[in-house]
Amino acid sequence: MTALALRSRYIPWLFVAGFALVVAVNATMIWLAVGSFSGLYTAKPRDRGLRYNAVVEAQKSRDALGWHVDTKWQSSATRLEVAALDAAGRPLAGARIVVELVRPVAKQPPVAVAMEAIDIGRFAGHVELPARGNWDVDIVVEHHGERYALTRRMFLR
């Protein structure tokens, strides 16, 4: 046998080995993706879908209030500040506020933030973050029977 004939015998097997490597890497990536995230953001997505019209109406009534909520994160003090303002930009005196931090990439319970009034319509709370990164800040403001809820995504370190 010549050297050319010996070399040409293993070339097709190199293609087979290359495709086998690609299939193995793809299978590993699929296995990791399916095992790490279910794709569901809420525990009961069907129930949430059935209440979609109620959610839209709640958002319309929230927008009709014209309130503004400003958030500020101070990483050096691990402090979250929230200001609640009415449509004219005045602080909401006597407002109650509830804040929770939700990590969108992890299945863990929300981190409640104990907010204290530091001024009229301004609140602050300290929180020890279990991990830095993107967090959804869920804010609910109640004032004179009206409810204003929103979510802000913030990068907290």
Secondary structure, DSSP 4 states (H G I P E B T S, - for coil): --HHHHHHHHHHHHHHHHHHHHHHHHHHHHHHHHHH--S-SSS-HHHHHHTHHHHHHHHHHHHHHT-EEEEEEETTTTEEEEEEE-TTS-B-TT-EEEEEEE-TTS----EEE--EEEETTEEEEE---SS-EEEEEEEEEEETTEEEEEEEEEEE-
